[in-house]
Amino acid sequence: MVTGSIWERVVFGRWLFAPAFFWEDVVSMGVIALHTAYLAALALGADPHVQVTIALAAYATYAINATQFLLKLRAARLESSLLPPAGEGGRAEGEGRMRGRGASVSDVPSPVPSPAMRERGMGPSRLTVEAAP
């Protein structure tokens, strides 16, 4: 959750609940709440049946959250397979290197969202990529 919120801050300018990841964040909060409820039930000595029920609900919610992530990852990979390879995009050799890092543009997310990304509320990245000196 911490690394995801940092990533959302860098890419979308919001710590949590960016439009592109709103439901993933909502379900993640549910996962955290259920795990916290389980720990509280354990600490307070609740009936073992209640503890197991809360734990199972927490793991089921986590499975839903993981499925959301995998579906979004699959959609992004399918979308990126429709883009031309890096050499065919009109980029000159050596163009698009991050200053001082030596990483190519293909190593970082594209700062220009595709039409499908715009439809889903995914905006441009706040990261800038500059040509190497």
Contacts in CASP RR format, 6 or more apart in sequence:
PFRMAT RR
TARGET T0000
AUTHOR 0000-0000-0000
METHOD contacts of the structure
MODEL  1
MVTGSIWERVVFGRWLFAPAFFWEDVVSMGVIALHTAYLAALALGADPHV
QVTIALAAYATYAINATQFLLKLRAARLESSLLPPAGEGGRAEGEGRMRG
RGASVSDVPSPVPSPAMRERGMGPSRLTVEAAP
1 28 0 8 1.000
1 32 0 8 1.000
5 15 0 8 1.000
5 16 0 8 1.000
8 14 0 8 1.000
8 15 0 8 1.000
8 16 0 8 1.000
8 18 0 8 1.000
8 21 0 8 1.000
8 25 0 8 1.000
9 15 0 8 1.000
10 125 0 8 1.000
10 126 0 8 1.000
10 127 0 8 1.000
11 18 0 8 1.000
11 109 0 8 1.000
11 125 0 8 1.000
11 126 0 8 1.000
11 127 0 8 1.000
12 18 0 8 1.000
12 19 0 8 1.000
12 20 0 8 1.000
12 21 0 8 1.000
12 122 0 8 1.000
12 123 0 8 1.000
12 126 0 8 1.000
13 126 0 8 1.000
16 25 0 8 1.000
17 25 0 8 1.000
17 26 0 8 1.000
18 25 0 8 1.000
19 120 0 8 1.000
19 121 0 8 1.000
19 122 0 8 1.000
20 117 0 8 1.000
20 120 0 8 1.000
20 121 0 8 1.000
20 122 0 8 1.000
20 123 0 8 1.000
23 68 0 8 1.000
24 65 0 8 1.000
24 68 0 8 1.000
24 69 0 8 1.000
24 72 0 8 1.000
27 61 0 8 1.000
27 64 0 8 1.000
27 65 0 8 1.000
27 68 0 8 1.000
28 65 0 8 1.000
30 61 0 8 1.000
31 58 0 8 1.000
31 61 0 8 1.000
31 62 0 8 1.000
31 65 0 8 1.000
34 54 0 8 1.000
34 57 0 8 1.000
34 58 0 8 1.000
34 61 0 8 1.000
35 58 0 8 1.000
37 54 0 8 1.000
37 58 0 8 1.000
38 51 0 8 1.000
38 54 0 8 1.000
38 55 0 8 1.000
38 58 0 8 1.000
41 50 0 8 1.000
41 51 0 8 1.000
41 54 0 8 1.000
42 51 0 8 1.000
45 51 0 8 1.000
79 114 0 8 1.000
79 116 0 8 1.000
79 117 0 8 1.000
83 114 0 8 1.000
86 104 0 8 1.000
86 105 0 8 1.000
86 106 0 8 1.000
91 105 0 8 1.000
94 104 0 8 1.000
94 131 0 8 1.000
94 132 0 8 1.000
95 105 0 8 1.000
95 131 0 8 1.000
96 104 0 8 1.000
96 105 0 8 1.000
96 129 0 8 1.000
96 130 0 8 1.000
96 131 0 8 1.000
96 132 0 8 1.000
97 103 0 8 1.000
97 104 0 8 1.000
97 105 0 8 1.000
97 129 0 8 1.000
97 130 0 8 1.000
97 131 0 8 1.000
97 132 0 8 1.000
98 107 0 8 1.000
98 108 0 8 1.000
98 129 0 8 1.000
98 130 0 8 1.000
99 130 0 8 1.000
99 132 0 8 1.000
99 133 0 8 1.000
100 132 0 8 1.000
102 132 0 8 1.000
105 129 0 8 1.000
108 125 0 8 1.000
108 127 0 8 1.000
108 129 0 8 1.000
109 125 0 8 1.000
109 127 0 8 1.000
110 125 0 8 1.000
111 124 0 8 1.000
111 125 0 8 1.000
111 127 0 8 1.000
111 128 0 8 1.000
111 129 0 8 1.000
112 124 0 8 1.000
113 122 0 8 1.000
113 123 0 8 1.000
113 124 0 8 1.000
117 123 0 8 1.000
END
